[in-house]
Structure formats: structure tokens, C-alpha cells
Amino acid sequence: MKIIVPDTSVIIDGRITKLVKKKEFKKCRVVVPEAVVAELENQANKGRESGFSGLEELESLRELAKEGVIELEFYGRRPLVSELKDVDDIIRNVAKEVNGILITSDKIMASIAKSKGIDVLYLKPRKIRKKLAILKFFDDETMSVHLKENVVPYAKKGKPGNIKLVKLGDKPLKEKDLVKMAREIIEYAKVDKDSFIEIERKGATVVQLGQIRIAIARPPFSDGYEITAVRPIAHVSLEDYKLSEKLMNRLKERAEGILVAGPPGAGKSTFSQALAEFYRKQGKIVKTMESPRDLVVSDEITQYAPLEGDMEKTADILLLVRPDYTIYDELRKTKDFRIFTDMRLAGVGMVGVVHATKAIDALQRFIGRVELGMIPQIVDTIIFIKDGEVKKVYKIEMTVKVPTGMQEADLARPVIEVKDFESEEVEYEIYTFGEETVVMPIKRREETPLEKLAKERIIQEIRKHAPRARIDVKVSDSKAVVWINEKYIPQIIGKHGRNIEKIEKNLGISIDVRAFEELEEKEKRILPIEKIPVDIEETADYIILRLGKKYAQKLVRIYADGDYLFTATTSRKGDIKVSRESTLADKINGALIKGSKIYAVLSS
């Protein structure tokens, strides 16, 4: 009589019952090591589907023994929980002791057993042609199938942007139907070379079955048995999205830190697949980081799962492989954003998939997780997908400026500008204010006819004194702020402030003249500002600001405790004379009465 000793792998995949019915194994003696029973029980106690499948197989063997097809024996001592890590060695020793044939579908187990002189029958993973019960719920338009005990089956059909929830029957499913279906899926995944169990936890199992991702949930994790199966139905190229030539050029030449954002089911993964194939065709080495691995890409693109359950270890391997682009599907936890950041700063082109209801939300998820000033180096492009279409594209840039809505020049700080890619208009500004990080939407209201008229008249008056100057005007209820090329400011102010006083009198409105250069600096960091002390001398006709000969004939800006007053050019002695009759003199006097410290800053 042949003696066979199955290990845990072949008990779980259910092939022993089929094997013993074959002619050469009929009437054989099946010796099941107690170590196998202990391991299956341990897995079942942890709520793992593989444990339940194995115990079900043992019940089938018991039935065959009752029918006289086989002899069944449980052999050896039951190992302690601490000994389960050595269960393979225990099983091999049992096969040797009973002089039996070890049957396994674990290649390493088979190799070690052969090296120890044990007879081995290695069952290779095979492609199963049997159609799974869950597949009957799918047709060509089905995106996902949703099955739950005591509920009729449902499916989502259509394509992103046109999805309908469809009832697939009138009869509620029973728990035993779902349990049988789940066992069948696990069995299939164990032996099919194109399928695998991605995640197995207490109460939850995720299986990748070819292109179908199946999530199995059961109590205590869920309130009832549930199976959800999702598959991609749209296979598109980047050309199908009809992107602008400008955007296509950016993807080819400049974009290396891309976020693909959108709500669940919007088509983010489909777009990411198309982007991966686009880069592959550009002659780039492309890899993916996925958990679970469900992107449908060509064989040239290698798909990586978390190595030993840790995506950080996967990243370590990828940094050695040095791909041109990596698709990270998807960014959820802080650790994911940190890994994305590390890889991007290491020079790898990154495409991250992020759940977001608005495009700006994708960028906000980096705030607090990475240093604010680093964000533009990590993310340069956001592509927002909704209903299977590209709805919004942002580009991210860093600048130094006075945030919109603030008035004073010394409030300049590093600002992240989030611009609409096509129009180049700034839609959000991100900056620090005190200890807070501010994400400020920039709302552009329409000018009233009165404001337009006022702006036209101001520009006409200013151009009389500086015809070649570039002028921009912001009008409020009480005054106008005029931005002009800095070199023309002395002409506008005039000697002792007479020109600006005349303009204000003609227009009947107070005018604050400022330099464009304050707004348009593109420095990467704020340089320390040298505050030049100012000595003030008063005469009957003038207020004289003395800076010293060191600053002779320099264009400077005058401040009072951080409040901008005016811009002027110093004399050969380094002085600025302001007529007591001018509005500038009133500003200086007002500052002195308040006790403000007046100082100058060189205008670069």
C-alpha cells in the first residue's frame, strides 16, 4: 500500500482528494501530520480563508476514508504554537518516519525533502480552466460585482462618467453560497499561476484573480459575509484623453512629480496605466508599486508589491534598479507620502495616485507630512480625473512674494503658487503665516465700471510722467495702489513729492506708488534685508532723511516699523529732502508721532 504524506500547501489547494481518486493512488494510506492540522487551525483562528479551505479538505478526506477509498491517519505529536515556524521540518520528518511519499506544491519544500532522501511528489501550479461561480455575474459592461449575505446581488455597469448600479436578481444570497464561492476563489488562487492571495487578515482576504481584484470580508471584520469583485473594463492610451499639445510636451519633457487625483471610481488607475504605457513607448524604464497589484500594463513594466509586507523595502530595491518612472498606486498613509518623497528626491520620476474630491486636496495631503518648501520639488503637476476625463491640470511653482491680499512689502515670504496649467492663472497660494500653513484660494472678481474708469484716469495721469513705464493699478474705496517699474518711481513722486501730490489732487484719490520688483522677485529664498538707519532733521521747509554718503545716489524704500512709506533716490550726500507741504511729509510726521522707527532698504 502506498503511503502519502500531504503538506499544508496541497491540503489548502484541495488537490489531495482529486489525487487519491486516481488509479495509482486508490486504497492508499494518507498520513496527515498533526503539525498540518495545527497550522490549519491556527490560520482558521486568525480568520484566514486558507485555513478554512484546508479544514474543509480534511473533512473531504474523512468522507473518502468512510467510503473505503483511502485509509486516513493523523500522525505525530501536536506542535506548540512557538514550534509552528518549524512546521515544514516536522512534516518532512513524519514522511521519513513512515517511509511515505511527501506531496507538496511548495518548490522549496520539495527541494529540501529530496536533498534529505525523502520521496517527493511535487505538484506544479497549473492553469485552471474551470469557470468560477463568481464570473457568472460579469458581462462585457460590468465594472464590479457586489455580493452580500441576505441581499440580492448588485453590479456596477458602464464606464467612468456613466455608471449604473444594476440588480442582478431577486433572490437574496445565503451565507453558505458566499462561503462556497469564497472557498472556490481561494482554491483557484492557490493553484493558478496567474493568480495570488495579496492580503490575508483576520476577517478579510484580498485575491488577485488575473485582472479581477476580489475582496472577501466576513465577521468579525464585517457584519456579514461579503464578496466584492472589481475589474478594469477600459483599456485606453494617453492619446484617447485628447490632451493639449502643451500638456503632452510637459509630460514628455518636464513633469517628473505627478499626482493623479480623483474620487473613487473616477478612472485614476486607467489614466495611470495609460501614462505608464506612454512612458514605456518613450523608451523609459517604468515600474509600479501597488498593493494590491491590479494595474493592467504590458509585460515590459514590472509590478512590485510590498516586499515582506513593507513598501519601504520595495522602494529600497527600486532605488537600486533605478527606473526612469515609477507608478505608486496609491498614496494613503503618511508612510506612503514619505516613500514617494524619498524616491522623488532621489531623482526617480514619480506618478502617485491619490483619492481626492478636488484637485487641490491632493497637494494638501502633503502639507504636514513634508516640509512646505520641499513640496514644489516633489510635486510639479497635478492631474485631476473625474468621470474618466481630465478635468483639471495644475502646475506647482515656488516664488517669493507678498501673498495676495496683503499690502506691505516686508510681508514677502516663500509662496507656493498653484496655477491652472493652461491659463497660467494662480488659483491657490500656499504659505506660512505665523505657525499656521495657509491654503488660500485666489478669487478674481470682475471690476465695476467705476473701478475701470478710475484705473483708466490714473494710468493717463501716470503716463504723463513715465510714458514707457509698465503700470498696474488696484483701486479700493479710499485709495489706489499703483505698481510701476521701480526706476520710474522718482519721476512719479517728483521733487519733494510735488508730482504725486498734483496727481492726487487732480484725481481726488490717495495714491500709493510701489515697485513691480517687490512683486516679481523669483528668488529661491529670502535674503536678509539690510535695514539702513535714518537720521531725521527738520527745517522750516523740509524734512531731511539722512542715510550717509555710503548710500549716495541710491534708490531706496522708506519704511516706518515695517509699513512702506515711499521710494526715492538719495542725493550725492545720501539725503532725501521731503517738502513739509507734501503728503509724504504727513506720512513721516504721522509715523514720528506714533514713535515708529523709520529706516531705509536698498531697492535692488
C-alpha positions in Angstrom: 0.0 0.0 0.0 1.3 3.4 -1.0 1.8 5.8 1.9 1.4 9.5 1.1 2.1 12.5 3.4 0.5 15.8 2.3 1.9 19.1 3.5 -0.2 22.2 4.2 0.1 23.6 0.7 -1.7 20.7 -1.0 -4.3 20.4 1.7 -5.2 24.0 1.2 -5.4 23.9 -2.6 -7.7 20.8 -2.4 -5.7 18.6 -4.8 -5.2 15.6 -2.4 -8.9 14.5 -2.7 -8.5 14.6 -6.5 -5.2 12.8 -6.4 -6.3 9.8 -4.3 -9.2 9.1 -6.6 -6.7 8.3 -9.4 -5.9 4.7 -10.2 -2.3 4.7 -8.9 -3.3 6.1 -5.5 -6.6 4.2 -4.8 -6.6 2.4 -1.5 -3.5 4.3 -0.4 -2.8 5.3 3.2 -3.0 9.1 3.8 -0.9 10.1 6.8 -1.7 13.7 7.8 0.9 15.1 10.3 -0.7 16.7 13.4 1.6 19.7 12.5 -0.5 20.2 9.4 -3.8 20.2 11.4 -2.2 22.6 14.0 -1.2 25.1 11.2 -4.6 25.0 9.5 -6.3 25.5 12.9 -4.0 28.4 13.6 -4.8 30.0 10.3 -8.6 29.5 10.7 -8.4 31.0 14.2 -6.8 34.1 12.6 -9.8 34.3 10.3 -7.8 33.4 7.2 -9.7 31.8 4.3 -6.8 29.4 3.6 -7.2 27.8 7.0 -10.9 27.2 6.4 -10.2 25.8 3.0 -7.7 23.3 4.5 -10.0 22.2 7.2 -12.7 21.6 4.6 -10.3 19.4 2.6 -9.6 17.3 5.7 -13.4 16.8 6.1 -13.4 15.6 2.4 -10.6 13.1 3.2 -12.5 11.8 6.2 -15.5 11.1 3.9 -13.3 9.2 1.4 -12.0 7.2 4.3 -15.5 6.3 5.4 -16.3 5.2 1.9 -13.2 2.9 1.9 -11.4 4.8 -0.9 -8.4 5.6 1.3 -7.1 4.9 4.8 -6.7 8.1 6.8 -4.3 8.5 9.8 -3.3 11.5 11.8 0.3 11.1 12.9 2.8 12.6 15.3 2.6 15.0 18.2 0.8 18.3 18.0 3.4 21.1 17.9 3.3 24.1 20.2 2.4 27.5 18.8 6.0 28.5 19.1 7.0 25.5 17.0 4.8 26.3 14.0 7.6 28.2 12.4 9.4 24.8 12.0 6.2 23.1 10.7 7.8 22.2 7.4 10.7 20.3 9.1 8.2 18.4 11.3 6.2 17.4 8.2 9.4 16.2 6.4 10.4 14.1 9.5 6.9 12.5 9.5 7.3 11.5 5.8 10.7 10.0 6.6 9.5 8.1 9.7 6.5 6.4 8.0 8.6 5.9 4.8 5.9 7.7 2.8 5.8 10.0 -0.3 5.8 13.7 0.6 3.3 15.5 -1.6 3.7 19.3 -1.8 3.2 22.2 -4.2 5.9 24.2 -2.4 9.1 24.1 -4.6 11.4 24.8 -1.7 9.8 22.1 0.5 10.2 19.6 -2.4 13.9 20.5 -2.9 14.9 20.2 0.8 13.0 16.9 1.1 14.8 15.4 -1.9 18.1 16.5 -0.5 17.3 14.5 2.7 16.5 11.4 0.7 12.7 11.6 1.1 10.4 10.5 -1.8 8.6 13.6 -3.1 5.7 14.2 -5.5 5.8 17.9 -6.5 2.5 19.3 -7.8 3.3 22.3 -10.0 0.9 25.3 -10.1 -1.4 24.8 -13.0 -3.8 26.9 -15.1 -7.4 26.0 -14.1 -9.9 26.1 -16.9 -12.9 25.7 -14.7 -15.1 28.8 -14.7 -15.6 30.2 -11.2 -19.1 30.8 -9.9 -18.5 34.5 -9.4 -17.7 35.0 -13.1 -21.4 34.3 -14.0 -22.2 37.8 -12.6 -19.9 39.5 -15.1 -20.7 40.6 -18.6 -18.8 42.9 -21.0 -20.1 46.1 -19.3 -19.6 45.0 -15.7 -17.1 47.1 -13.7 -17.7 45.5 -10.3 -19.9 42.9 -8.6 -21.2 43.3 -5.0 -22.4 40.3 -3.1 -23.6 40.1 0.5 -25.5 37.6 2.5 -29.3 38.2 2.8 -29.0 40.8 0.0 -29.7 40.4 -3.7 -26.6 40.6 -5.9 -25.7 44.0 -7.5 -23.3 45.1 -10.2 -21.9 48.5 -11.4 -22.1 48.7 -15.2 -20.9 51.2 -17.7 -17.8 53.3 -17.9 -16.4 56.1 -15.7 -18.8 59.0 -16.1 -21.8 56.8 -16.9 -22.1 54.1 -14.2 -25.3 52.5 -13.1 -26.0 50.2 -10.2 -27.9 47.2 -11.5 -29.7 44.5 -9.6 -28.7 41.0 -10.8 -31.6 39.0 -9.4 -34.5 39.0 -7.0 -33.3 36.2 -4.7 -31.1 37.2 -1.7 -27.8 35.3 -1.4 -27.3 32.9 1.6 -24.2 32.8 3.7 -23.4 29.2 2.6 -23.5 30.4 -1.1 -20.9 33.1 -0.3 -18.7 30.7 1.8 -18.7 28.2 -1.0 -17.8 30.9 -3.5 -15.0 32.3 -1.3 -13.5 28.8 -0.8 -13.6 28.2 -4.6 -11.8 31.6 -5.2 -9.1 30.7 -2.6 -8.6 27.3 -4.1 -8.3 28.7 -7.6 -5.8 31.4 -6.4 -3.6 28.8 -4.7 -3.1 26.7 -7.9 -3.5 29.1 -10.8 -0.1 30.5 -11.9 -1.7 33.9 -12.9 -3.5 34.4 -9.5 -2.4 35.0 -5.9 -3.6 36.0 -2.5 -2.5 39.6 -2.0 -3.6 40.2 1.6 -4.9 37.8 4.2 -6.0 39.2 7.6 -8.5 38.2 10.3 -11.9 38.7 8.7 -10.5 39.9 5.3 -8.8 38.4 2.3 -7.8 40.2 -1.0 -7.2 38.0 -4.0 -5.9 39.0 -7.4 -7.5 36.6 -9.9 -6.0 37.5 -13.3 -7.3 41.1 -13.9 -10.1 40.8 -11.3 -9.4 42.0 -7.7 -11.6 40.2 -5.2 -12.1 41.4 -1.6 -13.7 38.9 0.8 -15.0 40.2 4.1 -16.5 38.2 7.0 -17.3 38.6 10.7 -16.0 39.9 13.0 -14.5 42.4 10.5 -17.8 42.9 8.7 -21.4 42.4 9.9 -21.9 39.7 7.4 -20.2 37.7 4.6 -19.4 39.9 1.7 -17.6 39.5 -1.7 -16.7 42.4 -3.9 -15.0 41.8 -7.3 -13.6 44.6 -9.4 -12.1 44.5 -12.9 -10.9 47.1 -15.4 -13.1 47.4 -18.5 -11.5 50.4 -20.1 -8.1 50.0 -21.8 -7.1 53.3 -23.2 -4.0 55.1 -24.4 -2.9 58.6 -23.5 -4.0 59.8 -26.9 -7.6 58.8 -26.1 -7.7 61.6 -23.5 -7.2 64.3 -26.1 -4.7 66.2 -24.0 -3.5 69.6 -25.2 -0.1 69.7 -27.0 1.1 71.9 -24.2 0.3 69.2 -21.6 1.7 66.4 -23.7 5.0 68.3 -24.1 5.1 68.8 -20.3 4.6 65.1 -19.7 7.4 64.3 -22.2 9.9 66.9 -21.0 9.3 68.4 -17.6 6.8 66.6 -15.4 8.6 64.2 -13.0 6.5 64.6 -9.8 2.9 63.9 -10.9 -0.2 63.3 -8.8 -3.1 61.7 -10.5 -6.1 62.6 -8.3 -9.8 62.0 -8.3 -12.7 60.4 -6.3 -13.1 56.6 -6.2 -14.1 55.0 -9.5 -13.3 58.2 -11.5 -10.7 56.5 -13.7 -7.4 57.3 -11.9 -5.9 53.8 -12.3 -7.0 53.7 -16.0 -5.2 57.0 -16.6 -2.1 55.9 -14.7 -2.0 52.7 -16.9 -2.1 54.9 -20.0 0.6 57.1 -18.6 2.8 54.1 -17.8 2.5 52.8 -21.3 3.1 56.3 -22.7 6.5 56.5 -20.8 7.3 52.9 -21.9 6.9 53.9 -25.5 9.1 56.9 -24.9 11.9 54.5 -24.2 11.7 54.9 -20.4 12.2 52.1 -17.8 8.8 52.0 -15.9 8.0 50.1 -12.7 4.9 50.1 -10.5 4.4 49.9 -6.7 1.0 48.5 -5.9 -0.9 46.9 -3.0 -2.8 45.0 -4.4 -1.3 44.7 -7.9 -4.2 45.4 -10.1 -2.9 47.8 -12.8 -3.2 46.2 -16.3 0.1 47.0 -18.0 2.4 45.4 -20.6 5.0 42.7 -19.7 7.8 45.2 -20.1 6.5 47.1 -17.0 7.3 45.2 -13.8 4.7 45.4 -11.0 6.1 45.3 -7.4 4.1 44.5 -4.2 5.2 45.4 -0.7 8.4 43.4 0.0 7.8 41.4 3.2 4.7 43.5 3.7 6.6 46.7 3.7 6.5 49.2 0.7 9.6 50.9 2.1 11.6 47.8 1.4 10.2 47.8 -2.1 11.4 51.3 -2.5 14.9 50.3 -1.4 15.0 47.7 -4.2 13.7 50.2 -6.8 16.3 52.7 -5.9 18.9 50.1 -6.8 17.0 49.2 -10.1 16.9 53.0 -11.0 13.7 53.2 -13.1 13.0 56.4 -15.0 9.4 56.4 -13.8 7.5 54.6 -11.0 3.7 54.5 -10.7 2.8 54.5 -7.0 -0.8 53.2 -6.6 -1.9 54.5 -4.2 -0.9 57.1 -1.6 -2.9 56.8 1.5 -0.9 56.7 4.7 1.8 59.1 5.9 4.4 56.4 5.2 3.3 56.3 1.5 3.8 60.0 1.1 7.3 59.8 2.8 8.3 56.9 0.5 7.0 58.9 -2.6 9.1 61.9 -1.4 12.3 59.9 -0.8 12.1 58.4 -4.2 11.3 61.7 -6.0 14.2 63.5 -4.2 16.5 60.6 -5.2 15.8 61.5 -8.9 13.2 59.0 -9.8 10.2 60.3 -11.9 7.1 59.5 -9.8 3.4 59.2 -10.6 1.3 59.0 -7.4 -2.4 58.0 -7.4 -4.3 59.9 -4.7 -8.0 59.9 -3.7 -9.3 63.5 -3.7 -12.6 65.2 -4.2 -10.9 68.4 -5.6 -7.5 68.7 -7.4 -6.1 70.9 -4.6 -6.9 68.3 -2.0 -4.2 66.0 -3.5 -1.5 68.7 -2.7 -2.9 69.4 0.7 -2.3 65.8 1.8 1.4 66.5 1.6 1.1 69.5 4.0 2.3 68.5 7.5 3.9 65.3 6.1 6.8 67.0 4.3 8.4 70.4 4.8 6.4 73.1 2.9 9.3 74.4 0.9 10.1 70.9 -0.4 6.6 70.4 -2.0 7.4 72.0 -5.4 10.5 69.8 -5.7 8.4 66.7 -5.0 5.2 67.6 -7.0 5.2 69.7 -10.1 2.0 68.6 -11.8 -1.5 67.6 -10.6 -3.9 65.9 -13.0 -7.4 65.6 -11.7 -9.6 62.9 -13.2 -13.4 62.8 -12.9 -15.9 60.7 -14.9 -13.0 59.2 -16.9 -11.8 62.6 -18.2 -9.0 65.0 -17.3 -11.0 67.8 -15.7 -8.2 70.0 -14.3 -4.4 70.3 -14.5 -2.3 72.3 -12.1 1.4 73.1 -12.1 3.2 73.9 -8.9 5.8 76.6 -8.6 7.7 78.3 -5.7 8.2 82.1 -5.6 8.9 84.8 -3.1 6.2 87.5 -3.0 3.7 89.3 -0.9 0.7 86.9 -0.6 -2.4 88.1 -2.4 -4.5 90.3 -0.1 -1.5 91.6 2.0 -0.2 95.1 1.3 3.1 95.6 2.8 6.3 94.7 1.0 8.1 93.4 4.1 5.5 90.7 4.4 7.1 88.9 1.4 7.7 85.3 2.0 8.1 82.0 0.1 4.8 81.2 -1.5 3.8 78.0 -3.4 1.7 79.1 -6.4 -0.8 76.5 -7.7 -1.5 77.6 -11.3 -4.1 76.4 -13.8 -1.8 74.7 -16.4 -3.5 76.0 -19.5 -4.3 79.6 -18.5 -1.3 80.2 -16.2 -3.6 81.9 -13.7 -2.8 81.4 -10.0 -5.8 79.7 -8.3 -4.3 78.9 -4.9 -1.4 80.3 -2.8 0.2 78.2 0.0 2.4 79.9 2.6 3.1 80.0 6.3 1.5 82.8 8.4 2.8 82.7 12.0 2.7 79.0 12.9 -0.1 78.1 10.5 0.0 76.9 6.9 -2.5 78.8 4.8 -4.0 77.4 1.6 -5.6 80.5 0.1 -7.9 80.3 -2.9 -7.4 83.3 -5.2 -10.8 84.7 -6.2 -10.8 87.1 -9.1 -13.9 89.3 -9.1 -15.0 91.4 -12.0 -14.2 95.1 -11.9 -17.1 97.5 -11.6 -17.5 100.2 -14.4 -16.5 102.8 -11.8 -13.2 101.0 -11.0 -12.4 100.6 -14.7 -12.9 104.3 -15.2 -10.8 105.2 -12.2 -8.0 102.9 -13.4 -8.0 104.5 -16.9 -7.8 108.0 -15.5 -4.9 107.0 -13.1 -3.0 105.4 -15.9 -3.4 108.5 -18.1 -2.1 110.8 -15.3 0.9 108.5 -14.5 1.9 108.1 -18.2 2.3 111.9 -18.4 5.4 111.5 -16.1 6.6 108.0 -17.1 5.3 107.2 -20.6 7.4 104.0 -21.0 6.5 102.6 -17.6 4.6 99.4 -17.1 1.7 100.2 -14.9 -0.8 98.2 -12.9 -3.5 99.7 -10.6 -5.5 98.3 -7.8 -8.4 100.6 -6.7 -10.2 100.4 -3.3 -12.8 102.7 -1.9 -10.3 105.1 -0.3 -7.1 104.9 -2.4 -5.3 103.3 -5.3 -2.2 101.3 -5.2 -0.1 101.8 -8.3 2.7 99.3 -9.2 5.3 100.7 -11.6 8.8 99.9 -12.8 11.0 101.0 -9.9 13.3 103.2 -12.0 10.3 105.5 -12.8 9.2 106.0 -9.2 11.3 109.1 -8.6 9.7 110.7 -11.7 6.2 110.0 -10.4 6.9 111.2 -6.9 8.7 114.3 -8.2 11.0 116.7 -6.3 9.8 116.9 -2.7 6.8 114.8 -3.7 5.2 117.5 -5.8 4.2 115.4 -8.8 2.3 112.7 -6.8 0.6 115.5 -4.8 -0.6 117.1 -8.0 -1.8 113.8 -9.5 -3.7 113.0 -6.2 -5.3 116.5 -6.3 -6.4 116.1 -10.0 -7.9 112.6 -9.4 -9.3 113.3 -6.0 -7.9 110.0 -4.6 -4.9 109.0 -2.5 -2.3 107.1 -4.4 0.3 104.6 -3.0 3.2 104.1 -5.5 5.0 100.8 -5.3 7.6 98.9 -7.3 6.8 95.9 -9.5 10.1 94.4 -8.4 8.6 93.8 -5.0 6.0 91.5 -6.5 8.1 89.8 -9.3 11.2 88.6 -7.4 11.8 85.0 -8.3 14.5 84.3 -5.7 14.5 80.8 -4.2 15.0 82.1 -0.7 14.6 85.4 1.2 18.0 87.1 1.7 18.5 89.0 4.9 17.2 92.6 4.4 19.6 95.3 5.5 17.8 98.0 7.4 19.6 101.3 6.9 19.3 103.6 9.9 17.9 107.0 9.0 18.7 110.3 10.9 15.9 112.8 10.6 16.4 116.6 10.5 13.6 119.1 10.3 13.9 122.6 8.8 11.3 125.2 8.2 10.6 123.9 4.7 11.8 120.3 4.6 12.1 117.1 6.5 15.5 115.7 5.6 16.2 111.9 5.9 20.0 111.4 6.1 21.4 107.9 5.2 25.1 108.9 4.9 27.5 109.2 1.9 27.8 105.4 1.7 24.3 105.4 0.3 24.7 108.4 -2.1 22.6 108.3 -5.2 20.9 105.0 -4.3 17.3 104.0 -5.0 15.8 103.2 -1.5 12.5 102.3 0.0 11.5 104.1 3.2 9.6 102.2 6.0 8.2 103.0 9.4 8.1 99.9 11.7 7.6 97.7 8.6 5.0 99.9 7.0 6.0 101.1 3.5 6.0 104.9 3.1 7.6 105.7 -0.3 10.6 105.1 -2.7 13.1 107.8 -3.5 16.7 108.4 -4.8 19.2 109.8 -2.4 21.3 112.9 -3.2 25.1 112.9 -3.6 25.3 113.3 0.2 23.0 110.4 0.8 20.0 112.6 1.8 16.3 112.7 0.9 14.5 116.0 1.1 10.8 116.0 1.6 8.7 119.2 1.4 6.7 119.9 4.5 3.8 120.8 2.3 3.6 117.3 0.7 1.6 114.3 1.6 4.8 112.3 2.1 5.7 114.7 4.9 2.4 114.0 6.5 3.2 110.2 6.4 6.6 110.8 8.0 5.1 113.1 10.7 2.4 110.6 11.5 5.0 107.8 11.9 7.1 110.0 14.2 4.1 110.9 16.4 3.4 107.2 16.8 7.0 106.6 17.8 7.7 104.4 14.8 11.2 103.6 13.9 12.0 104.9 10.4 14.5 103.0 8.3 15.5 102.5 4.6 16.0 99.4 2.5 18.1 99.3 -0.7 15.9 98.7 -3.7 17.7 96.0 -5.8 
